Amino acid sequence: MTRSLIPVILAGGKGERFWPLSRKHRPKQFLCLDGSGKSLLQATADRLLPLVGGWDDLWVVTASHLADGVRQQLPELPEANLLVEPEGRDTAPAVAWSTLEIARRYGEEAVVGFFPADHWIAEETMFLQTLQAAAEVAATQTAIVTLGITPNFPSTGYGYIEQGEKIGVYGLQPDAEFPVFKVSRFTEKPDRETAESFLQSGRFCWNGGMFVFRAGVALDELRIHAPEVLELLEKQGVAAYSQVPKKSIDYALMEKTQQAYVLPINFGWDDLGDWNAIERLLKGDKPNVELAKHVGLDTTGALLYATDEDDLIVTIGLDDTVVVRDGKVTLIVKKDRTQEIKQVLKTLQADPQFEGLL
């Protein structure tokens, strides 16, 4: 165990591609999607607690309309460790504000780690060993370490990180040593041909959105590359939120800094980005993934989900389709079009009669 890393959970996301199960006040991170009985947020907290030995040094940053939900799901989290954003401004302000607050409490030498609340991770021992190695890099180098996901298919839905020069091997145990590379470049979601070339090269990782750094290093880099984000928060704290530009940490800092390093991970990972992720987690040898009472005729490759165990879903002649039943809403979508759920939500948001369904 190491107490040198202060973990921060990013828990402000909307999870729109899991609608209708994920709603405004019940987003994806509050849901149990893997059959474990724990929400994604609770599972994330449980994974990170061994790093700090208890709740006093675990932090969560979330949106104002989700704060009560976080308190209910994590009742042992100290109130002082719950940072509540008055409005969502993407991840750069969330990371900058959290880092400022942690630097105030622990000092600028504190090593901080940021972790999305909605990831699924296997092999938790390997996860902790990976974080110990990342913390070692951050503590000994002027480095912002990102955990890179080794790609196993040419995804066009993830950003990519190209590995540059290898700077060394890190880790506290001989059987858990991790190579670390200088980041050569970040690339946004590529087309299929480019993704295939990335995969074949063996030099690229997916960008998993997990970062480890010394607080002072990140603040120095933000001061150089994103002063419009940092300076207002330094002067006014959370009161500056409405004036802070809406930017992702990738765009504001990671794509610009010369201090980015990547540590490729070896544990099982999924970002649970949309309904297809449930099939990746739970697919067995049956023709369909059934999280509902289902009677099907000539139906294969379907994902069926119902929140009410008394609801029955009946299908005839469906292939590669997602069917979700939640309350007064039923979603039916082809698997290869689940990314378009967000477009439908914009239509619903524009019509007052659907307000209660969002």
N, C-alpha and C positions, 0 to 999 in steps of 0.2 A: 504493500500500500504506500502511496505517496501523498503527502498533504501539500505538495507544491503546485497542484493544479486546482484552480477554482472553476468549477463547471457552471456554465450559464445555459439554461434551456430556452430556446427561442420558441415561444408558444402563442404567437399572434396570428398564425396563418388561417386562411379561410377554408381550405380543403374543398373548393367548389366542384372539383371533378368527382367527388364522392356524393354529390347531391343525388337523390333527395335525403339520403341518410345524414349527410353533413349539412347542417343549417347554420344560420348566422350565429345563434347563441349556443349551438351544439356542433362545433366544427370537428373535423377529422381527428384532431389530437385528443378529444374527449371520448372517442369511441373505442370499443374493443373490436378489432377487425380480424384477429388471428385465433379466436377461440380460447385465449389464455385466461379470460376473466378480468384482465386489467386493460385500462385504456392505454392508448399509445403514450400519453403524457405520463401516466403512472409507471409504465414499463421503462420509459426513458429515465425517470428519476431513480428508480430502483437500480438501473444499470450504472448510474453515475455516483450513487451514494458511497460505494466502497472506496472511491478516490479520496473522499474527505472524511469518512468515518462517522458521518451524521449529517443532520439537516442544517446545522449552523452555517456551513460554508457552501451550500447549494443555492443557486440563484435562478430565478425565472423572470423573463421579460415577456409581457403579454399586452393585449389591447384592453381598453377600459371596459368594453362590454363583455369581455371574457374573464375578468379578474375574479368575480365571484365563483365562476366555474372552476378556476384554478384552485381557489381556497377550499372548495368542497372536495376536489379530487386529491389535493395535497395538504391535508389539514395540519401536518407537522411542519410545513414550511414556515419559517419566521416571516412575519409581515414585513420586516425591514428588508428581506431578501426578495420580495416580490416587487418588481419595477413595472408600473402600469403606464403605458403610453396613452395619452389622451386621444390620439388618432394614429392610424397606421401610416407610416411614412417609408415603408420598405425596410430592408435589413440594415442599411448603413447607419441611420440614426439609432436604431436599436442597439447595434454593436458599439457605436461611439458612446452613447449615454451609459450603457452597462459598464463599459471599460472605465469611464470616468469615475463612476460610483465605486467600482472595485478598487481602483487606484487610491481613492480617498480612504477606504477602509484598510487596505492591506499594504499600500505603497506601490510604486510603479514597477518594482521588481517582481511583483506577483505574476505568476503564470496563469493565464485565463484560457479556458476552452469554451467554444460555442457549439451547441448541438441542437439541431431541429428536433421538435417534440414529436414528429410524426414519422420517424424512421423505424423500420424493423431491422434488428441486428441479432445475428446468431453468434455462438461461440463467445460468450461474454468474458471468459478469461483472456482470450486473445484480444478482445476489444480493450480491456484494461491494460494489457501489456503494450498494445499499440499506443495508447494514450501516454503511458509512462515514457515510451521512446520519444514521442512528440514533445512531451514536456521537457525531456532532457535536451532536445535540440533547441527549444525556445529559451531554456534557461542559460544555455552556453553560447548561443549564437544571436546575432542581430537578425532574427528570423520570424516570419509569419508562416507557420506550418499549416498546410492544408492536407487533409486526409484524402487521398485519391483512390477511387474505386476501380479495381482492375476490371476492364470491360469483358463481358463474355458474349456479346453480340453487338452488331453495328447500330447502336441506338441513335436515332435522330432527335430524341427528346431530351438528351442531357448535354450540358456543356462539357468540354474536354480540356485537359491539362496536358501539355507536352513536357516530358521530362528532359531536363538538360543535364549538366554535369553532375555526377554523383559526388556528394560532399563527405560521405562517410556512412558508417553503420552504427546504429544506436539501439539501446535496449539494456535492461538491467539483468537479464538472464541469458546465458549462452544459447539456450534453445529458443529464445524469442528475441532475435536481433533483426533490425529493420533497416534496409538501405534508404537513404534520403537523398533527394535530387533537387538541384536548383530548378525552379520553374522556367522553362524556355518561353512559353506563351500560354494564354488562355484562349480558347476558341468557343464561340457560342454554338448553339445547336446546329450541326452541319447537315448537309443533304446526305442521302444514302450512299452515294459513291464516295464522298469524302469520309464518312464514318467508316466505311469498309477499309479505306486506305489507312485510317488511323489504327484500326484494329490489327491490320496486318503488320504494321510497323513495329508494334510492341512497345512503343515509346509514349503512349497516351493512356491517361486515366480519365474516368468520369469525375466531374466535379461534384462531390457529395455535400458540399456546404457545411463542412465541419472544420473549424479553425482553432489553432492553439498558438498563443504568443504571450510575451511579456507585455503587461499593460503599457509600460512606458514606450516600448518599441512601436506598438500599434498607434498610440497617441501621436508620437513623432511623425509616423508615416501619414496619418490622417491630416496632421497639420500641414504637411507638404502637398498631399494629393487631393484632399477634400476639406480645405479650410472652411468652405461654406457650410459644411455639416458640423464640424467640430467646434468652431469658435463660438457660435451661438449657444451651443449646449454648455460650453465651458463658462460662459458669462451668465447665462440665465437658467441653466438646468432644464428640467422638463417643461418649464414655462415657454421655452423657445420652440416647442414642437411645431406649432402652426406655421412658423417661418422657415423651418428647416426643409431643404429640398427633398423630394421623394426619390431616393436612389437605393439600388442594391449595393451590398458591400462588395460584390464582385466588380461592378462598374465603377464605384467610387474609389476603391482601393486596390483590390487584388489584381486587376488588369493593368494597373499603373506602377505599383511598387516594384522596386528592384530587390526587395528582401523576401520574396515569396519562395517557399520550398514545398516540395510535395513528398509525402510519405505514403507509398502504395500500401493498401490494407490487405489483410489475408482472411478477414472474417466475413461471414455471410451478411449481405446488406441488401435492403430494398427501400426505396424512398416512398413506397406506397402512394404513387402519384395518381392512380385512378383505379377503377374497378378491376382492370386486368391484373393488378398486383395481387388481388385476393386469390385469383386462380394460380398465380405463380407460387404463392405460399401454401395453398391447400390442395392443389390438384393431385389426385391419386390415380388409381387405375380405372375409375368409373368414367362414363362418357360425359358427365356433367359435374360441376361443383354445386352442391345443393345446400344452401343455408336457409332453407325454407321447406315447408311441406309441398312436394312437387309430384305431379303426375304428368309424364311426358310421353308423347307418341312421335317416333321418328325425330327426336331432338338430341343433338350431340354438340359438344363444345360450348354448352351454355353455362352461365353463372346465374343462379337463382337465389335471391335474398329477400327475406321478409322479416320485419321487426316484430310482428305479431305472430306468435307460434300457432295461432288458430287459423291464420290466413292460408289458403290453398292457391298455388300457382299451377295452372294447367297449360301445357304447351303442345302444339302440334306442328311438326315440320320445321322446327327452328334449328339453325346452325350458327355457331359462333355469335351468340347473342347474350346480352346482359339484361336481366329482368329484375328490377328492384321495387319492392312494395313497402312503403313507409307511410303510415297514417292515411291521409287522403290523396297521396301521390303515388302513381305508378310510372316508373321509367322503363322504357324498352329501347335498347340501342345496340347496334352492331358493335362488336368488340373493337373493330378498327376505327370507330368514330367516337369513342368515349372522350377524346380530347375536346370535342365540340360541345360538351355539356355546358361549358362556360358561356358559349354563344347563346344557348337557349336561356340561360339565367339572365342575360342582359335583356332579352325580350320580356321575361317575367317581371323583372325589376321595373320595367317601363309601364306596367299595367297595375294600377292600384288593387284590382280584384285579387291579385296573386300575392299580395304582401305577406299574408300569413303562412305562405308556403316556402318562404326563402330562409 
